[in-house]
Amino acid sequence: MSKNILEVSGLKTFYKTRLKEKVFAVDGVDFVLEEGKTLGIAGESGCGKSTLALSLMGFYFAPLHYGEGSIVVDGTDIMKLSKEQLRKQVSGREIAYIPQAAMNALNPTMKIIRFIEDIMKEHRPELSKQQVWELAAERFQTLNLSPNVLNSYPNELSGGMKQRTVIAISTILNPKVLIADEPTSALDVTSQKAVVKLLKDLLDKKFIKSLVFITHELPLLYHVTDDIVVMYAGEIVERGTAHQMIFDPLHPYTKKLMGSIIVPEEGMKGHKLAAIPGAPPNLKKAIVGCRFAERCSFAKDSCRTGKIESRTVDGRIYRCHFDIRTLKEWYRHEEEQQDTDYRETDHENIRIRKA
């Protein structure tokens, strides 16, 4: 039986504005990640995905601040460690991070090997420069990267090679958990495929034990992850298996998120595209009730009062005032109405063309 490699409970982190206002970008997040598994985190821009990634790493630098909650990595609550302990014992070794815009994370004046030498000087000082070179060359070859890359400057590499190089550097210490924050953004389809394959190879070859994959492209997670978490306005609104979340979402936000993007998977190609109305709430203000209520076509007055608790049904978790039967009945009626509207639109277009 697999053990939990990462356990997050009641995590709250916030940004402090110049006016001393607290903006909780991560507000009461709970989830677990089993060893050997991949967890996807999805949601639109501003939902708290990247803030969650920084929080999991312990990167609390102003204006980001830790509020409360625990982050347990392989049995150790890293929030009880000092900054020095975090830097030496956790960062890069227990849990590693691939940042957004990773292609711009490399200092253009340093050769690739220098980045690895700096890491090893901090975490493996007993290794000589020759040993570091041999270890790095072996790792790059194992991940289908030429050892010649080690002697290159970042500007000599293509975008896809930079991304793969950053991944190789980030995992050189074989961390137990790797957090990849939008690792395929700004890449062409071929480079995206190469990055996804590299991440899978890291898991297969046991260089990392588990993976957290963050993206706004929910369908991409179907090919990468075991489970998917959907965030909205700092909260987790739904969690399920990748297949459940793509083909049978429960929460109205997840349903609308899936309806607003092109899904190439079989059985979803004919779905109608529709934008999600409105915008996420202002987190500077206290929010009573469901945070998605103002954008939800099913919201009732009861959704805007009191705290909305999470429901667990057959291993799935979703945060909504209504039960599954009610939600699915509404979805059925909505889809029937959409089909009727599209048929009427098609008939009207044909009539206009004939006229």
Secondary structure as UniProt FT lines:
FT   STRAND          4..16
FT   TURN            18..19
FT   STRAND          22..34
FT   TURN            35..36
FT   STRAND          38..42
FT   TURN            45..46
FT   HELIX           49..57
FT   TURN            62..63
FT   STRAND          64..73
FT   TURN            74..75
FT   STRAND          76..77
FT   HELIX           78..80
FT   HELIX           83..85
FT   HELIX           86..90
FT   TURN            92..94
FT   STRAND          95..98
FT   TURN            100..101
FT   HELIX           102..104
FT   TURN            108..109
FT   HELIX           112..123
FT   TURN            125..126
FT   HELIX           129..142
FT   TURN            143..144
FT   HELIX           147..151
FT   HELIX           154..156
FT   HELIX           159..170
FT   TURN            171..173
FT   STRAND          177..181
FT   TURN            183..186
FT   HELIX           189..204
FT   TURN            205..206
FT   STRAND          210..214
FT   HELIX           218..221
FT   TURN            222..224
FT   STRAND          227..232
FT   TURN            233..234
FT   STRAND          235..241
FT   HELIX           242..247
FT   HELIX           252..259
FT   TURN            266..267
FT   TURN            269..270
FT   TURN            283..284
FT   TURN            291..292
FT   HELIX           293..295
FT   TURN            297..298
FT   HELIX           301..304
FT   STRAND          310..313
FT   TURN            314..315
FT   STRAND          316..319
FT   HELIX           324..354
//
